[in-house]
Amino acid sequence: MSLTLLQKLSMAELPVAVTDGSDVDGLRILKMAGHVRAEIPSPVRTLTGYMQPPALAIAITALGRQMLERFPQLRGSSRS
């Protein structure tokens, strides 16, 4: 879930490299929503399909901080 990823990022020292495919997708959603600033490279075609290079979460925006305040129930939760 993107909000869970936003919570994880809020507790990390940014910038953070994001390597898991589902987390990269979540970061892409957060970036499109304006909640984070991030560098997300395009997937690279390989002989067996596609590979997603690591993305970089640079900062949480003011809008992202507002989301963290509006959904405090996610803070401290153990959901991944």
ZADO-1210 file (C-alpha; in nm, 4 decimals, padded with zeros to 6 digits):
<atoms>
<atom x="00.0000" y="00.0000" z="00.0000" code="MET" pos="1"/>
<atom x="00.1352" y="00.3414" z="-00.0902" code="SER" pos="2"/>
<atom x="00.0481" y="00.5013" z="00.2443" code="LEU" pos="3"/>
<atom x="00.2429" y="00.2297" z="00.4253" code="THR" pos="4"/>
<atom x="00.5420" y="00.3050" z="00.2039" code="LEU" pos="5"/>
<atom x="00.5003" y="00.6757" z="00.2791" code="LEU" pos="6"/>
<atom x="00.5092" y="00.5895" z="00.6510" code="GLN" pos="7"/>
<atom x="00.8285" y="00.3845" z="00.6048" code="LYS" pos="8"/>
<atom x="00.9905" y="00.6683" z="00.4131" code="LEU" pos="9"/>
<atom x="00.8945" y="00.9172" z="00.6850" code="SER" pos="10"/>
<atom x="01.0949" y="00.7127" z="00.9367" code="MET" pos="11"/>
<atom x="01.4003" y="00.6758" z="00.7122" code="ALA" pos="12"/>
<atom x="01.6840" y="00.9136" z="00.6453" code="GLU" pos="13"/>
<atom x="01.6298" y="01.0301" z="00.2883" code="LEU" pos="14"/>
<atom x="01.7390" y="00.9822" z="00.0151" code="PRO" pos="15"/>
<atom x="01.6628" y="00.6084" z="00.0128" code="VAL" pos="16"/>
<atom x="01.7121" y="00.3566" z="-00.2669" code="ALA" pos="17"/>
<atom x="01.3986" y="00.1512" z="-00.3300" code="VAL" pos="18"/>
<atom x="01.4686" y="-00.1836" z="-00.4942" code="THR" pos="19"/>
<atom x="01.1645" y="-00.4072" z="-00.4388" code="ASP" pos="20"/>
<atom x="00.9347" y="-00.4045" z="-00.7424" code="GLY" pos="21"/>
<atom x="00.6143" y="-00.3462" z="-00.5457" code="SER" pos="22"/>
<atom x="00.7803" y="-00.0662" z="-00.3473" code="ASP" pos="23"/>
<atom x="00.8988" y="00.0964" z="-00.6713" code="VAL" pos="24"/>
<atom x="00.5394" y="00.0819" z="-00.7960" code="ASP" pos="25"/>
<atom x="00.4201" y="00.2347" z="-00.4675" code="GLY" pos="26"/>
<atom x="00.6830" y="00.5073" z="-00.4965" code="LEU" pos="27"/>
<atom x="00.5654" y="00.5771" z="-00.8511" code="ARG" pos="28"/>
<atom x="00.2091" y="00.6250" z="-00.7195" code="ILE" pos="29"/>
<atom x="00.3299" y="00.8509" z="-00.4357" code="LEU" pos="30"/>
<atom x="00.5273" y="01.0598" z="-00.6858" code="LYS" pos="31"/>
<atom x="00.2295" y="01.0942" z="-00.9230" code="MET" pos="32"/>
<atom x="00.0133" y="01.2025" z="-00.6278" code="ALA" pos="33"/>
<atom x="00.2692" y="01.4679" z="-00.5341" code="GLY" pos="34"/>
<atom x="00.3535" y="01.3116" z="-00.1971" code="HIS" pos="35"/>
<atom x="00.7234" y="01.2532" z="-00.2657" code="VAL" pos="36"/>
<atom x="01.0042" y="01.3707" z="-00.4874" code="ARG" pos="37"/>
<atom x="01.1704" y="01.0693" z="-00.6457" code="ALA" pos="38"/>
<atom x="01.3828" y="00.9555" z="-00.9365" code="GLU" pos="39"/>
<atom x="01.2346" y="00.6432" z="-01.0923" code="ILE" pos="40"/>
<atom x="01.4136" y="00.5013" z="-01.3941" code="PRO" pos="41"/>
<atom x="01.2167" y="00.3275" z="-01.6661" code="SER" pos="42"/>
<atom x="01.2195" y="-00.0527" z="-01.6692" code="PRO" pos="43"/>
<atom x="01.4931" y="-00.2061" z="-01.8831" code="VAL" pos="44"/>
<atom x="01.4069" y="-00.4760" z="-02.1346" code="ARG" pos="45"/>
<atom x="01.6062" y="-00.7963" z="-02.0911" code="THR" pos="46"/>
<atom x="01.6103" y="-01.1286" z="-02.2746" code="LEU" pos="47"/>
<atom x="01.3633" y="-01.2689" z="-02.0217" code="THR" pos="48"/>
<atom x="01.1326" y="-00.9676" z="-01.9850" code="GLY" pos="49"/>
<atom x="01.1894" y="-00.6455" z="-01.7935" code="TYR" pos="50"/>
<atom x="01.4060" y="-00.5443" z="-01.4990" code="MET" pos="51"/>
<atom x="01.3302" y="-00.2437" z="-01.2788" code="GLN" pos="52"/>
<atom x="01.6443" y="-00.0513" z="-01.1790" code="PRO" pos="53"/>
<atom x="01.6383" y="00.0866" z="-00.8225" code="PRO" pos="54"/>
<atom x="01.4436" y="00.4067" z="-00.7639" code="ALA" pos="55"/>
<atom x="01.5507" y="00.6892" z="-00.5349" code="LEU" pos="56"/>
<atom x="01.3117" y="00.8476" z="-00.2859" code="ALA" pos="57"/>
<atom x="01.4532" y="01.1976" z="-00.2392" code="ILE" pos="58"/>
<atom x="01.2080" y="01.3822" z="-00.0131" code="ALA" pos="59"/>
<atom x="00.8555" y="01.3846" z="00.1254" code="ILE" pos="60"/>
<atom x="00.6656" y="01.6890" z="00.0040" code="THR" pos="61"/>
<atom x="00.4423" y="01.9166" z="00.2112" code="ALA" pos="62"/>
<atom x="00.1423" y="01.7332" z="00.0664" code="LEU" pos="63"/>
<atom x="00.2960" y="01.4031" z="00.1726" code="GLY" pos="64"/>
<atom x="00.3441" y="01.5389" z="00.5269" code="ARG" pos="65"/>
<atom x="-00.0243" y="01.6373" z="00.5307" code="GLN" pos="66"/>
<atom x="-00.1167" y="01.2805" z="00.4368" code="MET" pos="67"/>
<atom x="00.0958" y="01.1502" z="00.7230" code="LEU" pos="68"/>
<atom x="-00.0933" y="01.3793" z="00.9616" code="GLU" pos="69"/>
<atom x="-00.4338" y="01.2742" z="00.8237" code="ARG" pos="70"/>
<atom x="-00.3645" y="00.9028" z="00.8565" code="PHE" pos="71"/>
<atom x="-00.1867" y="00.8701" z="01.1920" code="PRO" pos="72"/>
<atom x="-00.3320" y="00.5215" z="01.2505" code="GLN" pos="73"/>
<atom x="-00.0677" y="00.3857" z="01.0139" code="LEU" pos="74"/>
<atom x="00.2137" y="00.5244" z="01.2297" code="ARG" pos="75"/>
<atom x="00.3673" y="00.2543" z="01.4409" code="GLY" pos="76"/>
<atom x="00.1629" y="-00.0186" z="01.2745" code="SER" pos="77"/>
<atom x="00.3402" y="-00.3391" z="01.1843" code="SER" pos="78"/>
<atom x="00.1735" y="-00.3702" z="00.8433" code="ARG" pos="79"/>
<atom x="00.4107" y="-00.3976" z="00.5495" code="SER" pos="80"/>
</atoms>
